[in-house]
Amino acid sequence: MEEIYKLIENEGKNWRISEEGILKMKKIYENLREWNQKINLVSRKDFDSHFLSLLQISFWYSNLISPFESFLDVGSGGGFPAIIFKIFNPESKGILIEPSFKKSFYLHSICEKLGFRSRLEIVRTDFKSAIHFIKKRKLKVDYITTIGFKKKEQIIREIEITRKGVSFITGEREIERLQQIEHFKKLRWLIEPVPGKDFIKGVIIIRM
């Protein structure tokens, strides 16, 4: 495992992550590798390479939405990007939405081991119910974020619960489709290519 640990360290140093943060990254790797053998959290094929790819994208994504103090991450699954947001900005708070019982159980476990339980709240429900939960509590977050959640329209329509906007990572064709929806044409779109990922972009729709 020395090689993968070295690659994790290098990635952390590239983003000026503290030594404590790098240790947490290694702990994420160890726990995700173990849990992924029991439940399908991320791709099992070439796990190490896939883990590094998710790590790199998540740090890049963290930088894209910076500065941020809070976020609502939808479809948090294996913890990307939400847990990396927390490592990137240790002072941030987040709400992680994950409808799967098994995946939410993993999120509870890893947040406990990383000491994040007081700052990351895991809510096991679907997106619509989560939004109802947020509005009932009159909460606001800087961003709604996602990598894996497919129904981007739903996220964009809830931009009013944010202070800064909505952000996601998706393919060029999906972005073009969304931009053609009449209600979304007047929104301010910031689009950046994800390094090393052809046709994949990071999007921020800025709250006006």
C-alpha positions, 0 to 999 in steps of 0.5 A, a space after each residue: 500500500 506504500 505506493 497508493 499512500 504516497 500518491 494520496 500524500 502528493 495529492 494532499 500536498 498539491 492542495 496544501 492540505 494539512 498533515 492531519 488532513 492527509 491522514 484523514 485521506 488515508 483513513 478514507 481510502 482504508 475504510 472505503 476499500 473495506 466497505 466497498 467489498 461489502 456494498 457497492 459504494 464506488 467502482 470495484 474495478 481498479 479501485 486504487 485508480 478510481 479512488 485517486 480519480 475521485 479524490 482529484 476531482 473532489 479537490 478540484 471541485 472544492 477549489 471551484 466553489 471556494 470560498 464556502 462555509 456550508 453545503 448541501 450535497 445530494 447523493 453523497 454515496 461513497 463520500 465524494 465530494 462532500 467529505 473532501 469538501 470538509 477536508 479542504 475547508 475544515 471549518 465548513 459544515 455540510 448536510 449529506 443527502 443519501 437515500 440508500 440505507 447501506 450507503 448512509 450507514 457507511 457515511 455515518 461510520 466514516 464521519 464518526 471515524 474522521 471526527 466529522 459527526 458534529 459538522 456533517 449531518 447525514 440525512 437518509 431521504 430523497 431529494 424532495 423530502 430533504 428540501 422540505 426538511 431544509 425549508 421547514 428548518 429555515 436553513 440556508 447553505 452556500 451551495 447545493 452540490 452533486 456529482 452523481 445525482 442525475 436530476 439536475 433540474 430539481 437541484 437548479 429549481 431550489 437555488 433560492 435555499 442557497 446563499 451563493 448558488 448551485 453546483 454540479 459536475 456533468 457532461 457537456 451534452 447535459 449542460 447544453 440540454 439544461 441551458 435550453 430549458 426556458 426557465 434556466 436561460 436567464 440564469 448566470 452559468 459559470 462552466 469550467 473543464 475538469 482537468 484530464 476529463 474530456 467532455 466533463 465540466 464543473 458548473 456553478 449557477 450563481 444566485 443573482 
